[in-house]
Structure formats: structure tokens, C-alpha cells
Amino acid sequence: MQGSAKQFIEKQLGIGIVSFSMDALTKATGLSEIAAKNQLLRLGELVVRVTPRQSYFLIVTPEHRMMGAPPVDLWLDDYFTWLGRPYYVALQSAAAMHGASPQAVQETQVITDAPIRNIRFSRVRLSFFTKSHIAKSLTQQVPNAAAPLKVSTPETTALDLVRYAGSLGGIERAAETIQPMLPLMRVGELRKTLAAENELASAQRLGFIFKHAGADKLAKAVADWLPKTKKNVPLALGITAERDMPVETTFNVIINAMRVI
């Protein structure tokens, strides 16, 4: 006779869900938490815990056994619903979902509203970045996905790549990732993104990248949004901006990076 936990897991899989919380398991089965934990232990590699400190579990079906976990896109939305936190797939991972990442991404990059520890187990690699005003960020659902999944729009992705460039290999790598997304971006959506994010320095750097990539309409949209009077900002953070370095005057960007496009 199958245990209650195994029956619960099979029901989850039957409706296309590959994750669950301890609370959901005990509520559905009537098991105590101790009894539920014991039954899960007997299931061995069929169930894996997302983190040692959290009572959230993934169901590892035979086709995912080599990876040690189901793909992140099948359970990330459910996981953040359980956490009660906002999120979206972002940065290089979002660019890859838009079909525009020039390099293979070895992790899933996610933006949320407050610090959270990166998740590393089996082949799962989740890196988290924080943004206090995430509720204003423009996102979309991944089309034709097997499960709900929020991803930043191309325009939000581009601005985020500039904002977090220091954690992603520098402004040159950000520009390299943005360039293949240029055909996907729309002036109207860019204006909405600039207004929602309201980050002057990041917008200045992004406008500079657009201009030097030949994306004149996008560059003009940024220039029109920016105030007429603005401070000079270095293109690359973490690199000294000397007084004798050239300044691009449309966006007031100090060109302190060797190569951008």
C-alpha cells in the first residue's frame, strides 16, 4: 500500500505540478509534519528539498533524474507564490528567453524585492538580485511555457542589464547582451519602462549604448525622457573616471570603458 505522501505526489504530477510545500502535504493528507517527513525520506531521490532551511520540495521524475531536479521554469512561479514574494526572470536569463543572449547562461537570474540566498543544488543554479520597486517593473508571461513564468520585457531587461552590470561582467558584457535584443524593443514600451524605473544614471548609460549601437529611435526616446540638466555619470562603475576622459554630451556619460559595442 502506498503512503499518503506518495499518493499526494502522484496527484501533483497528474495536474502538472512538480513542487509542493510541507504545509500543502500535511493539509492534503492529514499527516503530522514528523510523519510526512518520514514518508518523504523513504521516497529517496523522488523528492528533493529546495534549501535545507525551507520546507519546500521538488518532485524528481525519471526524465529529470540525471539533472537531480525538474527544470527551474516548471516550479519557480509556484515557489515564489509560496514565499509570498514578487519575482521575475531577469538579466542574461531574460535575454536568453527573448532569444537574444550571445552567450550560454549557466544559471537562472531572478530579481525579487528583498535579499534571498542563492540556491545551489544538483544542477540547479539560481542567482537572486534585489529591486525595492519591483512592483513597478514591466514584465510578461513566457509564451508557450509549460508553467506560469514571469520574465522582464526586452526594455526592462536592457535597463536591468545596465543597472546590474557590475555583477554581470561589466558594462561591455551588458552592451553585448543588449545588442541582439534591439530589434525586439519598441519606443513606446521603452518610455513606459523609463517612467516605471525612474533611474537616471542607468538610463543615461543605456541611452549611450543605444546611440553607439545605431539604435537612433531608442536613443532619442531616452534623450527625450531625461531632464535637460543632468550630472555626468561614468559609463562603467568600479573603474576610475579621470577628468581628462571624453564625455558624450547627449547623455552626459564619461567614457571610461575601453570598448562598448
C-alpha positions as CSV (number, residue, x, y, z in Angstrom):
1,M,0.0,0.0,0.0
2,Q,1.3,3.4,-1.0
3,G,2.0,6.0,1.7
4,S,-0.1,9.2,1.8
5,A,2.9,11.3,0.7
6,K,3.5,9.2,-2.4
7,Q,-0.2,9.4,-3.3
8,F,-0.1,13.2,-2.9
9,I,2.9,13.5,-5.1
10,E,1.3,11.4,-7.8
11,K,-1.7,13.7,-7.7
12,Q,0.5,16.7,-8.0
13,L,2.2,15.2,-11.1
14,G,-1.2,14.3,-12.5
15,I,-2.1,18.0,-12.7
16,G,1.3,19.1,-14.0
17,I,2.8,20.4,-10.7
18,V,6.3,19.4,-9.8
19,S,6.7,21.1,-6.4
20,F,4.9,21.4,-3.1
21,S,5.3,22.7,0.4
22,M,5.2,20.8,3.7
23,D,2.1,22.7,4.6
24,A,0.3,21.6,1.5
25,L,1.3,18.0,2.0
26,T,0.1,17.8,5.6
27,K,-3.1,19.7,4.9
28,A,-4.0,17.3,2.0
29,T,-3.0,14.1,3.7
30,G,-3.8,14.8,7.4
31,L,-0.2,13.6,8.3
32,S,1.7,15.2,11.0
33,E,4.8,17.1,10.0
34,I,7.0,14.3,11.5
35,A,5.1,11.6,9.8
36,A,5.2,13.4,6.5
37,K,9.0,13.9,6.8
38,N,9.5,10.2,7.4
39,Q,7.4,9.3,4.4
40,L,9.4,11.7,2.2
41,L,12.7,10.3,3.4
42,R,11.5,6.8,2.3
43,L,10.9,8.2,-1.2
44,G,14.6,8.8,-1.6
45,E,15.6,10.6,-4.8
46,L,12.0,11.1,-5.9
47,V,11.8,14.2,-3.7
48,V,14.5,16.9,-3.1
49,R,14.4,19.9,-0.8
50,V,15.0,23.3,-2.4
51,T,17.0,24.6,0.6
52,P,17.9,23.0,3.9
53,R,16.0,25.8,5.8
54,Q,12.8,25.8,3.8
55,S,10.0,23.2,3.8
56,Y,9.6,23.3,0.0
57,F,10.2,20.3,-2.2
58,L,10.6,19.3,-5.8
59,I,9.4,16.1,-7.4
60,V,12.1,14.4,-9.5
61,T,10.6,12.3,-12.2
62,P,12.7,9.7,-14.2
63,E,13.3,12.1,-17.1
64,H,14.8,14.7,-14.7
65,R,16.8,12.3,-12.6
66,M,20.1,13.0,-14.3
67,M,19.7,16.7,-13.5
68,G,18.6,15.9,-9.9
69,A,15.7,18.3,-10.2
70,P,13.0,19.4,-12.6
71,P,13.8,22.5,-14.7
72,V,13.5,25.8,-12.9
73,D,10.9,27.1,-15.3
74,L,8.5,24.4,-14.1
75,W,8.4,25.4,-10.5
76,L,9.8,28.9,-10.0
77,D,6.4,30.7,-10.1
78,D,4.9,28.2,-7.6
79,Y,8.0,28.7,-5.3
80,F,7.6,32.4,-5.2
81,T,3.9,32.1,-4.7
82,W,4.7,30.0,-1.6
83,L,7.2,32.6,-0.4
84,G,4.7,35.3,-0.9
85,R,7.3,37.4,-2.8
86,P,7.3,39.1,-6.2
87,Y,9.8,38.0,-8.8
88,Y,10.7,37.9,-12.5
89,V,13.3,36.1,-14.5
90,A,15.8,38.8,-15.4
91,L,19.1,39.9,-16.9
92,Q,21.0,37.4,-19.0
93,S,18.4,34.7,-18.4
94,A,15.7,37.0,-19.6
95,A,17.7,37.9,-22.7
96,A,18.1,34.2,-23.4
97,M,14.4,33.7,-23.2
98,H,13.9,36.5,-25.7
99,G,16.3,34.6,-27.9
100,A,18.9,37.3,-27.8
101,S,21.7,36.1,-25.4
102,P,25.1,36.0,-27.1
103,Q,26.5,33.6,-24.5
104,A,25.1,30.5,-22.8
105,V,23.8,31.3,-19.4
106,Q,24.8,28.8,-16.7
107,E,22.3,30.0,-14.1
108,T,18.8,31.4,-13.8
109,Q,19.0,35.1,-12.8
110,V,15.9,36.3,-10.9
111,I,15.0,39.7,-9.5
112,T,12.9,39.9,-6.3
113,D,12.1,42.6,-3.7
114,A,14.5,41.7,-0.8
115,P,17.7,39.7,-0.3
116,I,17.4,36.0,-0.6
117,R,20.2,33.4,-0.6
118,N,21.3,32.0,-4.0
119,I,20.1,28.4,-4.5
120,R,22.7,25.7,-5.5
121,F,21.9,22.0,-5.6
122,S,22.4,19.3,-8.2
123,R,22.4,21.2,-11.5
124,V,20.1,24.0,-10.2
125,R,21.7,27.4,-10.2
126,L,19.5,30.3,-9.1
127,S,21.0,33.7,-8.5
128,F,18.9,36.5,-6.9
129,F,19.1,40.2,-7.3
130,T,17.1,42.8,-5.4
131,K,15.0,45.7,-6.5
132,S,12.8,47.5,-4.0
133,H,10.4,48.9,-6.6
134,I,9.9,45.6,-8.4
135,A,6.1,46.1,-8.4
136,K,6.6,48.9,-11.0
137,S,8.8,46.8,-13.3
138,L,7.2,45.8,-16.6
139,T,7.1,42.0,-17.1
140,Q,5.3,39.5,-19.3
141,Q,4.5,35.8,-19.2
142,V,6.7,33.5,-21.1
143,P,4.7,32.4,-24.2
144,N,4.1,28.7,-24.7
145,A,5.7,27.8,-21.3
146,A,4.7,24.6,-19.6
147,A,4.0,26.6,-16.4
148,P,3.4,30.2,-15.5
149,L,6.7,32.2,-15.5
150,K,7.3,35.9,-15.4
151,V,10.1,37.5,-17.4
152,S,11.1,41.1,-17.8
153,T,10.2,42.7,-21.1
154,P,13.1,43.3,-23.5
155,E,13.1,47.0,-22.5
156,T,13.2,46.2,-18.8
157,T,15.8,43.6,-19.4
158,A,18.1,46.1,-21.1
159,L,17.8,48.7,-18.3
160,D,18.4,46.0,-15.7
161,L,21.4,44.7,-17.5
162,V,22.9,48.2,-17.3
163,R,21.9,48.7,-13.6
164,Y,23.4,45.3,-12.5
165,A,26.4,45.4,-15.0
166,G,28.9,45.4,-12.2
167,S,27.6,41.9,-11.1
168,L,27.5,40.5,-14.6
169,G,30.9,41.0,-16.0
170,G,30.8,44.7,-16.6
171,I,29.2,47.3,-18.9
172,E,30.8,45.8,-22.0
173,R,29.2,42.5,-21.4
174,A,25.8,44.2,-20.7
175,A,26.1,46.1,-24.1
176,E,27.0,42.8,-25.8
177,T,23.8,41.2,-24.4
178,I,21.6,44.2,-25.2
179,Q,22.6,44.5,-28.8
180,P,20.8,41.4,-30.2
181,M,17.6,42.5,-28.4
182,L,17.5,45.8,-30.2
183,P,15.1,44.6,-32.9
184,L,12.7,43.5,-30.1
185,M,12.4,46.8,-28.4
186,R,9.7,49.4,-29.0
187,V,9.9,53.1,-28.3
188,G,6.5,53.1,-26.6
189,E,7.4,50.3,-24.2
190,L,10.8,51.9,-23.6
191,R,9.1,55.1,-22.5
192,K,6.9,53.2,-20.1
193,T,10.0,51.3,-18.7
194,L,11.9,54.5,-18.1
195,A,9.0,56.1,-16.3
196,A,8.4,53.0,-14.2
197,E,12.0,52.5,-13.2
198,N,13.0,56.2,-12.9
199,E,16.7,55.5,-12.8
200,L,18.5,58.5,-14.3
201,A,22.1,57.2,-14.3
202,S,21.1,53.8,-15.7
203,A,19.0,55.5,-18.4
204,Q,22.0,57.7,-19.3
205,R,24.2,54.7,-19.8
206,L,21.5,52.8,-21.7
207,G,21.0,55.8,-24.0
208,F,24.7,55.9,-24.7
209,I,24.7,52.2,-25.6
210,F,21.7,52.7,-27.9
211,K,23.4,55.6,-29.6
212,H,26.6,53.8,-30.2
213,A,24.7,50.7,-31.4
214,G,23.0,52.8,-34.1
215,A,19.6,52.4,-32.4
216,D,18.7,56.0,-33.1
217,K,15.0,55.9,-32.2
218,L,15.6,54.2,-28.9
219,A,18.4,56.6,-28.1
220,K,16.1,59.5,-28.9
221,A,13.4,58.1,-26.6
222,V,15.9,58.0,-23.8
223,A,17.2,61.5,-24.5
224,D,13.7,62.9,-24.6
225,W,12.9,61.3,-21.3
226,L,16.0,62.6,-19.4
227,P,16.0,66.0,-17.8
228,K,17.8,68.7,-19.8
229,T,20.2,69.3,-16.9
230,K,21.9,66.1,-15.6
231,K,25.1,65.1,-13.9
232,N,27.9,63.4,-15.7
233,V,28.0,59.7,-14.9
234,P,30.8,57.2,-15.7
235,L,29.9,54.5,-18.2
236,A,31.5,51.8,-16.2
237,L,31.2,51.6,-12.4
238,G,34.2,50.4,-10.5
239,I,36.6,52.0,-13.0
240,T,38.2,55.4,-12.2
241,A,36.7,58.2,-14.3
242,E,39.6,60.6,-14.8
243,R,39.0,64.3,-15.5
244,D,40.6,64.1,-19.0
245,M,38.4,61.3,-20.2
246,P,35.9,62.2,-23.0
247,V,32.3,62.9,-22.2
248,E,29.5,62.0,-24.5
249,T,27.3,65.2,-24.4
250,T,23.9,63.8,-25.3
251,F,23.7,61.6,-22.3
252,N,26.5,63.1,-20.2
253,V,28.4,59.8,-20.0
254,I,32.1,59.8,-19.1
255,I,33.6,57.2,-21.5
256,N,35.8,55.2,-19.1
257,A,35.3,51.8,-20.7
258,M,37.6,50.7,-23.5
259,R,35.0,49.1,-25.7
260,V,31.2,49.2,-25.5
261,I,29.9,47.8,-28.8
